[in-house]
């Protein structure tokens, strides 16, 4: 495992120092791209898992935090500018990656801010190695993928995932589910609340990310629930209750009903601070200023 600096300034999503982290999984080398901006105590930002997941969705929040902290944002393996190999993406890959990356890049306890499905991986690592994280912020946290949330059985989800892995029919099915019109519909349904922000340029950039070679493999794993870290709400809440690390949850006022119920259950726990801000599942990208103002006092407390 090694790290080196990327010299192409165009690679910077928000003006930070762009680096590569080379990581081995089952005798395959993955190139993971991450970006660092600012000075001070370290903070790790983890984007939400989704078909359009990139570190750029954390860009404005990273810029707001940079005057106060040294902020590092990653592209998860299988997403963004990181390697998109045809792996069987499952929790153990991301659990191992997050542990290895954090211990390799940081030499002190780091505060971590994770959106969506990143929550489960943060919490599991915090339980296993509590010395790694100083504070935890969960942005619109989720633990169940789209198909399971819609009620699909594990068998149906596995069948869909298998089909998407096929070379021709899988590519076609994936492309049909990542057209600009579909992405715009997805955002308007449960990611953003202000449709004016879904400009043609915004959607085109998201679409371009989904069309990278190998993009369908990790995306399908997320959509079908194959990278879900928990199977039940009680597992999720029990793990949170067992932690002594300070935890804050940021909830979107307009989150989908099922997701909001899950978030409210988390916020009700006695060891979790919570704040409701405008937005839905993409609140960190749509309302970065409101998120920043909500989390800064929590992060600043010694």
C-alpha positions as CSV (number, residue, x, y, z in Angstrom):
1,X,0.0,0.0,0.0
2,X,1.4,3.4,-1.0
3,X,0.4,7.0,-1.6
4,X,1.7,9.4,-4.1
5,X,0.8,12.9,-5.4
6,X,-1.2,13.4,-8.6
7,X,0.4,16.2,-10.6
8,X,-2.6,16.8,-12.9
9,X,-4.3,20.0,-11.4
10,X,-7.4,19.3,-13.5
11,X,-8.0,16.3,-11.3
12,X,-8.8,18.5,-8.3
13,X,-12.6,18.5,-7.6
14,X,-12.4,21.5,-5.3
15,X,-8.8,22.9,-5.4
16,X,-7.2,20.6,-3.0
17,X,-4.0,18.4,-3.2
18,X,-5.0,15.3,-5.2
19,X,-3.3,12.0,-4.3
20,X,-3.5,8.3,-5.1
21,X,-3.6,5.5,-2.5
22,X,-2.7,2.0,-3.9
23,X,-4.5,-0.8,-2.1
24,X,-4.5,-4.5,-2.6
25,X,-7.5,-6.7,-2.6
26,X,-7.3,-10.4,-3.4
27,X,-4.1,-9.9,-5.5
28,X,-5.6,-7.0,-7.4
29,X,-4.3,-3.5,-7.0
30,X,-6.9,-0.7,-6.7
31,X,-6.1,2.9,-7.2
32,X,-8.0,5.1,-4.8
33,X,-8.1,8.9,-5.4
34,X,-8.4,11.3,-2.6
35,X,-8.1,15.1,-2.1
36,X,-6.9,17.2,0.8
37,X,-7.6,20.8,1.5
38,X,-7.0,23.1,4.5
39,X,-4.8,23.0,7.7
40,X,-5.4,21.9,11.2
41,X,-6.9,18.8,12.9
42,X,-7.7,16.1,10.4
43,X,-11.2,15.4,9.2
44,X,-12.1,12.6,6.8
45,X,-15.1,13.1,4.5
46,X,-16.8,10.0,3.0
47,X,-19.3,10.5,0.1
48,X,-22.6,8.6,0.0
49,X,-22.7,5.4,-1.9
50,X,-24.8,5.8,-5.1
51,X,-24.6,5.4,-8.8
52,X,-23.3,9.0,-9.0
53,X,-21.0,8.9,-6.0
54,X,-17.9,11.1,-6.2
55,X,-15.8,13.1,-3.8
56,X,-17.0,16.3,-5.7
57,X,-20.4,16.0,-3.9
58,X,-18.5,16.9,-0.7
59,X,-16.6,19.7,-2.4
60,X,-18.5,22.7,-1.0
61,X,-18.6,21.3,2.5
62,X,-14.9,20.6,2.3
63,X,-14.2,24.2,1.3
64,X,-16.2,25.5,4.2
65,X,-14.4,23.3,6.7
66,X,-10.9,23.9,5.3
67,X,-10.3,27.2,7.2
68,X,-10.7,25.2,10.4
69,X,-9.4,21.7,9.6
70,X,-7.3,19.7,7.3
71,X,-10.0,18.0,5.2
72,X,-9.5,14.8,3.2
73,X,-12.2,13.5,0.8
74,X,-12.1,10.1,-1.0
75,X,-13.5,8.5,-4.0
76,X,-14.6,5.1,-2.7
77,X,-13.2,2.0,-4.6
78,X,-15.5,1.4,-7.5
79,X,-16.7,5.0,-7.7
80,X,-15.5,8.4,-8.9
81,X,-11.9,8.5,-10.2
82,X,-10.9,5.5,-8.2
83,X,-10.5,2.0,-9.8
84,X,-13.7,0.5,-11.0
85,X,-12.8,-3.2,-11.2
86,X,-15.3,-6.0,-11.8
87,X,-15.1,-7.1,-8.1
88,X,-17.9,-8.7,-6.2
89,X,-18.4,-5.6,-4.1
90,X,-19.5,-6.5,-0.6
91,X,-19.1,-5.1,2.9
92,X,-15.8,-6.8,3.7
93,X,-14.1,-4.9,0.9
94,X,-15.1,-1.5,2.2
95,X,-14.6,-2.4,5.8
96,X,-11.0,-3.5,5.1
97,X,-10.4,-0.5,2.8
98,X,-11.6,2.1,5.3
99,X,-9.5,0.6,8.1
100,X,-6.4,0.4,6.0
101,X,-6.8,3.8,4.4
102,X,-7.4,5.6,7.7
103,X,-4.5,4.0,9.5
104,X,-2.2,4.6,6.5
105,X,-3.0,8.2,5.8
106,X,-3.5,9.6,9.3
107,X,-1.2,9.4,12.3
108,X,-3.7,10.6,14.9
109,X,-7.3,10.1,15.7
110,X,-9.4,11.7,13.0
111,X,-12.9,13.1,13.0
112,X,-15.0,11.5,10.3
113,X,-18.0,12.8,8.3
114,X,-19.9,10.3,6.3
115,X,-23.0,10.6,4.1
116,X,-25.7,7.9,3.5
117,X,-24.4,4.4,3.5
118,X,-21.0,5.4,4.7
119,X,-22.6,5.4,8.2
120,X,-22.4,1.7,8.6
121,X,-18.8,1.4,7.7
122,X,-17.8,4.2,10.0
123,X,-19.8,2.7,12.9
124,X,-18.4,-0.8,12.4
125,X,-14.8,0.5,12.3
126,X,-15.4,2.6,15.4
127,X,-16.6,-0.5,17.3
128,X,-13.7,-2.6,16.2
129,X,-10.9,0.0,16.6
130,X,-12.3,2.9,18.7
131,X,-9.0,4.7,18.8
132,X,-9.3,5.6,15.1
133,X,-12.1,8.2,15.2
134,X,-12.2,11.2,17.5
135,X,-15.8,12.2,16.5
136,X,-18.4,10.9,14.1
137,X,-20.9,13.0,12.0
138,X,-23.5,11.1,10.0
139,X,-25.2,13.0,7.2
140,X,-28.6,11.6,6.2
141,X,-27.5,8.2,7.4
142,X,-28.9,5.1,5.7
143,X,-28.2,1.4,6.1
144,X,-30.4,-0.3,3.5
145,X,-30.0,-0.1,-0.3
146,X,-32.7,1.1,-2.8
147,X,-34.0,-2.3,-3.9
148,X,-34.3,-3.8,-0.3
149,X,-36.0,-0.5,0.8
150,X,-38.5,-1.0,-2.0
151,X,-39.2,-4.5,-0.6
152,X,-37.2,-6.7,-3.0
153,X,-36.1,-10.0,-1.6
154,X,-32.4,-10.9,-1.4
155,X,-33.0,-13.5,-4.2
156,X,-34.5,-10.9,-6.5
157,X,-31.7,-8.4,-5.6
158,X,-29.1,-11.0,-6.4
159,X,-30.7,-11.9,-9.7
160,X,-30.7,-8.2,-10.7
161,X,-27.1,-7.8,-9.6
162,X,-26.1,-10.9,-11.6
163,X,-27.8,-9.6,-14.8
164,X,-26.1,-6.3,-14.6
165,X,-22.7,-8.1,-14.4
166,X,-23.4,-9.7,-17.9
167,X,-21.2,-8.0,-20.6
168,X,-24.0,-6.9,-23.1
169,X,-27.4,-7.1,-21.4
170,X,-25.9,-5.9,-18.2
171,X,-24.3,-2.9,-19.8
172,X,-27.6,-2.1,-21.6
173,X,-29.7,-2.4,-18.4
174,X,-27.2,-0.2,-16.5
175,X,-27.2,2.5,-19.3
176,X,-31.0,2.6,-19.3
177,X,-31.0,3.2,-15.5
178,X,-28.3,6.0,-15.8
179,X,-29.7,8.1,-18.6
180,X,-29.7,11.9,-17.9
181,X,-33.5,11.8,-17.7
182,X,-33.5,9.0,-15.2
183,X,-30.8,10.7,-13.0
184,X,-32.8,13.9,-13.0
185,X,-35.9,12.0,-11.9
186,X,-34.0,10.2,-9.2
187,X,-32.6,13.5,-7.9
188,X,-36.0,15.2,-7.9
189,X,-37.6,12.2,-6.2
190,X,-35.4,11.8,-3.1
191,X,-32.0,13.5,-3.3
192,X,-32.5,17.2,-3.9
193,X,-35.5,19.4,-2.9
194,X,-34.7,22.5,-5.1
195,X,-35.3,21.4,-8.7
196,X,-33.7,24.6,-10.0
197,X,-30.3,23.2,-9.0
198,X,-30.8,20.2,-11.4
199,X,-29.3,22.2,-14.3
200,X,-28.4,20.4,-17.5
201,X,-24.7,20.9,-16.6
202,X,-25.2,19.4,-13.2
203,X,-27.0,16.3,-14.6
204,X,-24.5,15.9,-17.4
205,X,-21.6,15.8,-15.0
206,X,-23.4,13.2,-12.9
207,X,-24.1,11.2,-16.1
208,X,-20.5,11.3,-17.2
209,X,-19.4,9.8,-13.9
210,X,-21.8,6.9,-14.4
211,X,-20.4,6.1,-17.9
212,X,-16.9,5.4,-16.9
213,X,-15.6,1.8,-17.7
214,X,-16.6,-0.6,-15.0
215,X,-18.9,1.8,-13.3
216,X,-21.8,-0.6,-13.2
217,X,-20.3,-3.2,-10.8
218,X,-20.1,-1.1,-7.6
219,X,-23.2,0.8,-8.5
220,X,-25.2,-2.5,-8.9
221,X,-23.9,-3.7,-5.5
222,X,-25.2,-0.6,-3.8
223,X,-28.6,-0.6,-5.5
224,X,-29.2,-4.2,-4.8
225,X,-28.2,-4.0,-1.1
226,X,-25.0,-6.1,-1.5
227,X,-23.0,-3.5,0.4
228,X,-25.5,-3.0,3.1
229,X,-23.8,-3.4,6.5
230,X,-26.9,-4.3,8.5
231,X,-30.0,-6.4,7.8
232,X,-32.2,-4.9,10.5
233,X,-32.8,-1.5,12.2
234,X,-32.1,-3.1,15.6
235,X,-28.6,-4.2,14.5
236,X,-27.9,-0.6,13.4
237,X,-29.2,1.0,16.6
238,X,-27.6,-1.5,18.9
239,X,-24.2,-0.8,17.4
240,X,-24.6,3.0,17.8
241,X,-25.7,2.6,21.4
242,X,-22.5,0.5,22.2
243,X,-20.1,3.3,21.1
244,X,-18.6,5.9,23.4
245,X,-17.3,8.2,20.7
246,X,-19.2,11.4,20.3
247,X,-21.8,11.0,17.5
248,X,-23.9,13.6,15.6
249,X,-26.6,12.9,13.1
250,X,-27.8,15.5,10.5
251,X,-31.3,14.8,9.2
252,X,-32.9,16.2,6.1
253,X,-36.3,17.8,6.8
254,X,-37.6,16.5,3.4
255,X,-36.1,13.0,3.6
256,X,-38.2,10.1,2.1
257,X,-40.7,8.8,4.8
258,X,-39.0,5.4,5.3
259,X,-35.5,6.9,5.5
260,X,-36.7,9.6,7.9
261,X,-38.2,7.1,10.2
262,X,-34.9,5.3,10.4
263,X,-33.0,8.6,11.0
264,X,-35.5,9.7,13.7
265,X,-34.9,6.4,15.5
266,X,-31.2,7.0,15.4
267,X,-31.6,10.6,16.6
268,X,-33.7,9.4,19.5
269,X,-30.8,7.5,21.1
270,X,-29.4,9.2,24.2
271,X,-25.8,9.2,22.9
272,X,-26.5,10.9,19.6
273,X,-26.7,14.6,19.0
274,X,-28.9,15.5,16.1
275,X,-29.9,18.5,14.0
276,X,-32.6,18.8,11.3
277,X,-31.6,20.9,8.3
278,X,-33.3,21.5,4.9
279,X,-32.9,18.9,2.2
280,X,-33.2,15.2,1.7
281,X,-30.7,12.4,1.1
282,X,-28.3,14.8,-0.7
283,X,-28.4,17.5,1.9
284,X,-24.6,17.7,2.1
285,X,-24.4,18.7,-1.5
286,X,-27.6,20.8,-1.8
287,X,-27.3,22.6,1.6
288,X,-23.5,22.6,2.5
289,X,-23.7,25.9,4.4
290,X,-26.5,24.7,6.6
291,X,-24.7,21.4,7.2
292,X,-21.5,23.3,8.0
293,X,-23.2,25.6,10.5
294,X,-24.8,22.6,12.2
295,X,-21.7,20.5,12.6
296,X,-18.9,23.1,13.3
297,X,-19.7,23.6,17.0
298,X,-19.8,19.8,17.5
299,X,-16.4,19.4,15.7
300,X,-14.8,22.3,17.6
301,X,-15.6,21.1,21.1
302,X,-12.5,19.6,22.7
